[in-house]
Amino acid sequence: MAIQKIGIDSRCDRSEVIEMVKEILAHFSSMVQIFVATPTADILGIEGTPVEKMRDKGVELIISVGGDGTVLRNIAKMKDPLPILGINMGTLGFLADVEPKDAIETIEEVLYGFSYLERMRVDVFLNEEMIETATNEIAIMSAKPAKIIQFQVHIGDCLLDDIRADGVVFATPTGSTAYAMSAGGPIVNPRVNAIVVVPVAPFKLSSRPWVIPSDTEITIKLAALKKEAVIAIDGQKSYRIRTGDVVKLKKSKFPARFVKISDTCFYERVQRKLT
């Protein structure tokens, strides 16, 4: 085997997911050293390793069993993410692309060597302090449901727009098929280094989606007094912001990495997932 050490993490709330983890362990434990993420290991009654410590253990890739949310949680735990192979036990599976019936065969092939694709991520700063790194998107929404809020969005030193809307989504190409797409934004090929800015239910007809070069710093401020908003990062973590707070977005030095398992073109894959 070319690969000596792998990691496994999974969602823990569904029995069929845990059964898939057990099947993977039974099949491959004699071939490679396997480190199981702590929450999954606790359910199995074995010793676990936090995902964020797996690189230090020499792990070369992580198998993520669950849906896209499981993949995003795993990536978020690592400053410099290891390559991820996603086993799709969720719904659409844009990031977890291997179906359960193909899991064992795919893992066998990967253990003899693999290549991976790098996807840009975005560092999120609140009042000059870095709080998270997003793989999919940063959504800034009104803290009160059905209440419109006003944002000023600057690209570098230029005012992009003064947006009155329910919110605004800043998506990477990876995230352009998620929340941003549902809000009317364009689908962006992951090979394009860009950030998509998509207003959510804007008041002005002139507030349209924009595609911004990824090497540009984006600054967001609440324009209305005594208003609060919520920043949601990859749908996983959220922070409240108030008038006077400054949010900045910058391209991260550390991309997400996804194990390449087929030569299916991006456009065909998206069409298949959305049909």
C-alpha positions as a LaTeX table, in Angstrom:
\begin{tabular}{lrrr}
\hline
Residue & $x$ (\AA) & $y$ (\AA) & $z$ (\AA) \\
\hline
Met1 & 0.00 & 0.00 & 0.00 \\
Ala2 & 1.27 & 3.49 & $-0.89$ \\
Ile3 & $-0.79$ & 5.06 & 1.92 \\
Gln4 & 0.19 & 4.06 & 5.46 \\
Lys5 & $-2.10$ & 6.10 & 7.74 \\
Ile6 & $-5.67$ & 7.35 & 7.27 \\
Gly7 & $-8.25$ & 9.04 & 9.45 \\
Ile8 & $-12.01$ & 8.49 & 9.68 \\
Asp9 & $-14.68$ & 10.84 & 10.97 \\
Ser10 & $-18.44$ & 10.56 & 10.69 \\
Arg11 & $-21.72$ & 11.96 & 11.79 \\
Cys12 & $-22.82$ & 10.13 & 14.91 \\
Asp13 & $-26.60$ & 10.41 & 14.90 \\
Arg14 & $-27.48$ & 7.68 & 12.37 \\
Ser15 & $-26.96$ & 3.95 & 12.81 \\
Glu16 & $-26.35$ & 3.31 & 9.10 \\
Val17 & $-23.44$ & 5.77 & 9.15 \\
Ile18 & $-21.83$ & 4.00 & 12.11 \\
Glu19 & $-22.33$ & 0.67 & 10.34 \\
Met20 & $-20.46$ & 2.06 & 7.32 \\
Val21 & $-17.59$ & 3.12 & 9.59 \\
Lys22 & $-17.51$ & $-0.38$ & 11.09 \\
Glu23 & $-17.38$ & $-1.90$ & 7.59 \\
Ile24 & $-14.47$ & 0.34 & 6.60 \\
Leu25 & $-12.57$ & $-0.52$ & 9.80 \\
Ala26 & $-13.18$ & $-4.25$ & 9.34 \\
His27 & $-11.98$ & $-4.17$ & 5.75 \\
Phe28 & $-8.91$ & $-1.93$ & 6.05 \\
Ser29 & $-7.56$ & $-2.15$ & 9.61 \\
Ser30 & $-5.14$ & $-4.89$ & 8.56 \\
Met31 & $-3.87$ & $-2.86$ & 5.61 \\
Val32 & $-3.29$ & 0.63 & 7.03 \\
Gln33 & $-3.17$ & 2.34 & 10.40 \\
Ile34 & $-6.53$ & 4.02 & 11.00 \\
Phe35 & $-7.14$ & 6.93 & 13.37 \\
Val36 & $-10.81$ & 7.37 & 14.28 \\
Ala37 & $-12.13$ & 10.81 & 15.28 \\
Thr38 & $-12.97$ & 11.05 & 18.97 \\
Pro39 & $-16.81$ & 11.38 & 18.80 \\
Thr40 & $-17.08$ & 8.39 & 16.42 \\
Ala41 & $-14.56$ & 6.39 & 18.47 \\
Asp42 & $-16.56$ & 7.00 & 21.65 \\
Ile43 & $-19.61$ & 5.37 & 20.04 \\
Leu44 & $-17.50$ & 2.42 & 18.90 \\
Gly45 & $-15.83$ & 2.09 & 22.29 \\
Ile46 & $-12.29$ & 2.49 & 20.93 \\
Glu47 & $-9.50$ & 5.02 & 21.36 \\
Gly48 & $-10.06$ & 8.19 & 19.37 \\
Thr49 & $-7.94$ & 10.98 & 17.91 \\
Pro50 & $-9.17$ & 14.55 & 17.41 \\
Val51 & $-9.30$ & 15.49 & 13.72 \\
Glu52 & $-7.13$ & 18.53 & 14.40 \\
Lys53 & $-4.35$ & 16.23 & 15.72 \\
Met54 & $-4.36$ & 13.79 & 12.80 \\
Arg55 & $-1.77$ & 15.61 & 10.72 \\
Asp56 & 0.65 & 15.37 & 13.67 \\
Lys57 & 0.05 & 11.60 & 13.70 \\
Gly58 & 1.14 & 11.33 & 10.06 \\
Val59 & $-2.36$ & 10.82 & 8.63 \\
Glu60 & $-2.35$ & 11.31 & 4.85 \\
Leu61 & $-6.07$ & 11.63 & 4.16 \\
Ile62 & $-9.36$ & 11.67 & 6.07 \\
Ile63 & $-12.41$ & 9.63 & 5.11 \\
Ser64 & $-15.52$ & 11.62 & 6.02 \\
Val65 & $-18.68$ & 9.51 & 6.34 \\
Gly66 & $-21.85$ & 11.60 & 6.26 \\
Gly67 & $-22.96$ & 14.52 & 4.15 \\
Asp68 & $-21.53$ & 17.83 & 3.04 \\
Gly69 & $-21.95$ & 19.23 & 6.55 \\
Thr70 & $-19.69$ & 16.50 & 7.95 \\
Val71 & $-17.04$ & 17.35 & 5.36 \\
Leu72 & $-17.25$ & 21.06 & 6.20 \\
Arg73 & $-16.96$ & 20.38 & 9.94 \\
Asn74 & $-13.86$ & 18.25 & 9.38 \\
Ile75 & $-12.18$ & 20.89 & 7.22 \\
Ala76 & $-13.00$ & 23.60 & 9.77 \\
Lys77 & $-11.16$ & 21.69 & 12.50 \\
Met78 & $-7.86$ & 21.85 & 10.61 \\
Lys79 & $-5.77$ & 24.96 & 10.03 \\
Asp80 & $-4.10$ & 23.35 & 7.00 \\
Pro81 & $-6.66$ & 20.75 & 5.89 \\
Leu82 & $-5.67$ & 17.21 & 4.97 \\
Pro83 & $-7.18$ & 15.75 & 1.78 \\
Ile84 & $-10.78$ & 14.62 & 2.34 \\
Leu85 & $-12.56$ & 11.66 & 0.78 \\
Gly86 & $-16.28$ & 12.03 & 1.38 \\
Ile87 & $-18.66$ & 9.05 & 1.59 \\
Asn88 & $-22.10$ & 10.47 & 0.87 \\
Met89 & $-24.66$ & 9.44 & 3.45 \\
Gly90 & $-26.44$ & 12.77 & 3.30 \\
Thr91 & $-28.57$ & 14.24 & 0.51 \\
Leu92 & $-27.00$ & 15.93 & $-2.54$ \\
Gly93 & $-23.36$ & 15.27 & $-1.74$ \\
Phe94 & $-21.52$ & 18.00 & $-3.64$ \\
Leu95 & $-18.51$ & 17.53 & $-1.33$ \\
Ala96 & $-19.09$ & 13.92 & $-0.29$ \\
Asp97 & $-19.14$ & 12.39 & $-3.75$ \\
Val98 & $-18.67$ & 8.64 & $-3.13$ \\
Glu99 & $-21.88$ & 6.65 & $-2.79$ \\
Pro100 & $-21.98$ & 4.02 & 0.02 \\
Lys101 & $-22.17$ & 1.11 & $-2.44$ \\
Asp102 & $-18.87$ & 2.25 & $-3.99$ \\
Ala103 & $-17.09$ & 3.12 & $-0.73$ \\
Ile104 & $-14.95$ & 0.00 & $-0.19$ \\
Glu105 & $-13.83$ & $-0.23$ & $-3.82$ \\
Thr106 & $-13.02$ & 3.49 & $-3.96$ \\
Ile107 & $-11.01$ & 3.40 & $-0.73$ \\
Glu108 & $-9.06$ & 0.39 & $-2.01$ \\
Glu109 & $-8.07$ & 2.34 & $-5.11$ \\
Val110 & $-7.17$ & 5.47 & $-3.13$ \\
Leu111 & $-4.87$ & 3.53 & $-0.78$ \\
Tyr112 & $-2.57$ & 2.76 & $-3.71$ \\
Gly113 & $-2.10$ & 6.49 & $-4.25$ \\
Phe114 & $-4.26$ & 9.48 & $-5.03$ \\
Ser115 & $-4.28$ & 13.03 & $-6.33$ \\
Tyr116 & $-6.35$ & 15.83 & $-4.90$ \\
Leu117 & $-7.96$ & 19.09 & $-5.93$ \\
Glu118 & $-7.39$ & 22.29 & $-3.97$ \\
Arg119 & $-10.30$ & 24.63 & $-3.30$ \\
Met120 & $-9.86$ & 28.16 & $-2.02$ \\
Arg121 & $-11.11$ & 29.15 & 1.43 \\
Val122 & $-11.79$ & 32.55 & 2.98 \\
Asp123 & $-10.48$ & 33.87 & 6.30 \\
Val124 & $-13.08$ & 35.84 & 8.26 \\
Phe125 & $-12.01$ & 38.74 & 10.50 \\
Leu126 & $-14.22$ & 40.56 & 13.01 \\
Asn127 & $-12.75$ & 43.86 & 14.22 \\
Glu128 & $-9.29$ & 42.76 & 13.01 \\
Glu129 & $-9.45$ & 39.40 & 14.86 \\
Met130 & $-9.58$ & 36.26 & 12.74 \\
Ile131 & $-12.55$ & 34.18 & 13.89 \\
Glu132 & $-13.00$ & 31.39 & 11.31 \\
Thr133 & $-12.09$ & 30.16 & 7.83 \\
Ala134 & $-14.96$ & 29.41 & 5.43 \\
Thr135 & $-14.94$ & 26.70 & 2.78 \\
Asn136 & $-18.44$ & 27.34 & 1.39 \\
Glu137 & $-19.76$ & 30.73 & 2.39 \\
Ile138 & $-20.14$ & 33.56 & 4.83 \\
Ala139 & $-23.77$ & 34.62 & 5.23 \\
Ile140 & $-24.58$ & 37.87 & 7.02 \\
Met141 & $-28.26$ & 38.06 & 7.92 \\
Ser142 & $-30.56$ & 40.19 & 10.07 \\
Ala143 & $-30.57$ & 39.05 & 13.69 \\
Lys144 & $-34.35$ & 39.49 & 13.67 \\
Pro145 & $-36.36$ & 37.35 & 11.20 \\
Ala146 & $-38.07$ & 39.22 & 8.36 \\
Lys147 & $-36.28$ & 42.48 & 9.21 \\
Ile148 & $-34.38$ & 44.23 & 6.43 \\
Ile149 & $-30.88$ & 45.49 & 7.21 \\
Gln150 & $-28.44$ & 47.77 & 5.40 \\
Phe151 & $-24.83$ & 46.90 & 4.58 \\
Gln152 & $-21.96$ & 48.78 & 3.04 \\
Val153 & $-19.71$ & 46.45 & 1.06 \\
His154 & $-16.27$ & 47.68 & 0.01 \\
Ile155 & $-13.95$ & 45.90 & $-2.40$ \\
Gly156 & $-10.52$ & 47.21 & $-1.55$ \\
Asp157 & $-11.01$ & 50.97 & $-1.32$ \\
Cys158 & $-14.09$ & 51.02 & $-3.57$ \\
Leu159 & $-17.72$ & 50.94 & $-2.46$ \\
Leu160 & $-19.32$ & 47.99 & $-4.24$ \\
Asp161 & $-22.85$ & 48.64 & $-3.04$ \\
Asp162 & $-24.99$ & 49.98 & $-0.25$ \\
Ile163 & $-27.23$ & 46.95 & 0.13 \\
Arg164 & $-30.64$ & 46.91 & 1.80 \\
Ala165 & $-31.70$ & 43.30 & 2.04 \\
Asp166 & $-32.51$ & 40.39 & 4.33 \\
Gly167 & $-28.83$ & 39.57 & 4.12 \\
Val168 & $-25.88$ & 38.98 & 1.86 \\
Val169 & $-23.91$ & 35.82 & 1.02 \\
Phe170 & $-20.20$ & 35.76 & 0.20 \\
Ala171 & $-19.43$ & 32.39 & $-1.40$ \\
Thr172 & $-16.34$ & 30.63 & $-2.66$ \\
Pro173 & $-16.63$ & 28.71 & $-5.95$ \\
Thr174 & $-17.12$ & 25.57 & $-3.82$ \\
Gly175 & $-20.00$ & 27.28 & $-2.01$ \\
Ser176 & $-21.54$ & 28.72 & $-5.18$ \\
Thr177 & $-23.69$ & 25.56 & $-5.50$ \\
Ala178 & $-25.03$ & 25.95 & $-1.95$ \\
Tyr179 & $-26.78$ & 28.90 & $-0.26$ \\
Ala180 & $-25.55$ & 31.40 & $-2.85$ \\
Met181 & $-27.13$ & 29.43 & $-5.68$ \\
Ser182 & $-30.45$ & 29.24 & $-3.82$ \\
Ala183 & $-30.33$ & 33.03 & $-3.41$ \\
Gly184 & $-29.92$ & 33.51 & $-7.18$ \\
Gly185 & $-26.15$ & 33.62 & $-7.50$ \\
Pro186 & $-24.13$ & 32.09 & $-10.36$ \\
Ile187 & $-22.51$ & 28.66 & $-10.31$ \\
Val188 & $-18.73$ & 29.14 & $-10.44$ \\
Asn189 & $-16.23$ & 26.51 & $-11.56$ \\
Pro190 & $-13.85$ & 25.75 & $-8.63$ \\
Arg191 & $-10.89$ & 26.46 & $-10.92$ \\
Val192 & $-11.92$ & 30.13 & $-10.92$ \\
Asn193 & $-10.36$ & 32.10 & $-8.07$ \\
Ala194 & $-13.25$ & 34.33 & $-7.12$ \\
Ile195 & $-15.73$ & 35.24 & $-4.41$ \\
Val196 & $-19.41$ & 35.60 & $-5.26$ \\
Val197 & $-21.40$ & 38.37 & $-3.54$ \\
Val198 & $-25.13$ & 37.60 & $-3.52$ \\
Pro199 & $-27.73$ & 39.88 & $-1.85$ \\
Val200 & $-30.61$ & 37.94 & $-0.28$ \\
Ala201 & $-34.03$ & 39.43 & $-1.12$ \\
Pro202 & $-32.63$ & 42.93 & $-1.87$ \\
Phe203 & $-34.86$ & 46.00 & $-1.72$ \\
Lys204 & $-33.25$ & 47.67 & $-4.75$ \\
Leu205 & $-33.51$ & 46.08 & $-8.19$ \\
Ser206 & $-29.98$ & 47.34 & $-8.85$ \\
Ser207 & $-28.53$ & 45.13 & $-6.09$ \\
Arg208 & $-27.32$ & 42.21 & $-8.20$ \\
Pro209 & $-24.84$ & 39.38 & $-7.61$ \\
Trp210 & $-21.17$ & 40.18 & $-8.24$ \\
Val211 & $-18.15$ & 38.01 & $-8.94$ \\
Ile212 & $-15.05$ & 39.45 & $-7.25$ \\
Pro213 & $-11.36$ & 38.46 & $-7.69$ \\
Ser214 & $-10.31$ & 36.30 & $-4.75$ \\
Asp215 & $-7.16$ & 38.32 & $-4.04$ \\
Thr216 & $-9.25$ & 41.38 & $-3.12$ \\
Glu217 & $-10.02$ & 42.30 & 0.47 \\
Ile218 & $-13.76$ & 42.65 & 1.16 \\
Thr219 & $-15.02$ & 44.87 & 4.00 \\
Ile220 & $-18.59$ & 44.77 & 5.33 \\
Lys221 & $-20.19$ & 47.22 & 7.76 \\
Leu222 & $-23.71$ & 47.60 & 9.09 \\
Ala223 & $-24.96$ & 50.97 & 7.89 \\
Ala224 & $-28.08$ & 51.38 & 10.06 \\
Leu225 & $-27.93$ & 52.45 & 13.70 \\
Lys226 & $-28.97$ & 50.13 & 16.53 \\
Lys227 & $-29.19$ & 47.12 & 14.26 \\
Glu228 & $-27.80$ & 43.65 & 14.81 \\
Ala229 & $-26.85$ & 40.98 & 12.31 \\
Val230 & $-25.57$ & 37.40 & 12.46 \\
Ile231 & $-22.57$ & 36.01 & 10.58 \\
Ala232 & $-23.03$ & 32.33 & 9.75 \\
Ile233 & $-19.93$ & 30.51 & 8.49 \\
Asp234 & $-20.51$ & 27.38 & 6.42 \\
Gly235 & $-23.78$ & 26.94 & 8.31 \\
Gln236 & $-21.72$ & 25.69 & 11.27 \\
Lys237 & $-20.80$ & 28.62 & 13.50 \\
Ser238 & $-22.38$ & 32.03 & 14.02 \\
Tyr239 & $-21.43$ & 35.37 & 15.55 \\
Arg240 & $-23.46$ & 38.51 & 16.26 \\
Ile241 & $-22.33$ & 41.86 & 14.92 \\
Arg242 & $-23.55$ & 45.35 & 15.69 \\
Thr243 & $-23.28$ & 48.81 & 14.20 \\
Gly244 & $-19.63$ & 49.83 & 14.34 \\
Asp245 & $-18.28$ & 46.31 & 13.90 \\
Val246 & $-16.12$ & 45.68 & 10.84 \\
Val247 & $-16.05$ & 42.34 & 9.03 \\
Lys248 & $-13.22$ & 41.62 & 6.58 \\
Leu249 & $-12.81$ & 38.71 & 4.21 \\
Lys250 & $-9.48$ & 37.61 & 2.75 \\
Lys251 & $-8.40$ & 34.60 & 0.72 \\
Ser252 & $-6.87$ & 32.01 & 3.03 \\
Lys253 & $-3.34$ & 30.67 & 2.60 \\
Phe254 & $-4.65$ & 27.18 & 3.37 \\
Pro255 & $-7.01$ & 25.63 & 0.79 \\
Ala256 & $-9.40$ & 22.76 & 1.28 \\
Arg257 & $-8.24$ & 19.55 & $-0.41$ \\
Phe258 & $-10.52$ & 16.94 & $-1.93$ \\
Val259 & $-9.39$ & 13.51 & $-3.11$ \\
Lys260 & $-9.93$ & 13.19 & $-6.86$ \\
Ile261 & $-11.88$ & 10.04 & $-7.63$ \\
Ser262 & $-13.08$ & 10.49 & $-11.22$ \\
Asp263 & $-12.54$ & 12.53 & $-14.36$ \\
Thr264 & $-16.20$ & 13.58 & $-14.61$ \\
Cys265 & $-16.28$ & 17.21 & $-15.69$ \\
Phe266 & $-17.55$ & 19.81 & $-13.22$ \\
Tyr267 & $-20.50$ & 20.85 & $-15.39$ \\
Glu268 & $-21.79$ & 17.30 & $-15.87$ \\
Arg269 & $-21.42$ & 16.62 & $-12.17$ \\
Val270 & $-23.44$ & 19.71 & $-11.20$ \\
Gln271 & $-26.16$ & 18.85 & $-13.69$ \\
Arg272 & $-26.35$ & 15.31 & $-12.30$ \\
Lys273 & $-26.63$ & 16.55 & $-8.71$ \\
Leu274 & $-29.31$ & 19.12 & $-9.50$ \\
Thr275 & $-31.48$ & 16.98 & $-11.75$ \\
\hline
\end{tabular}
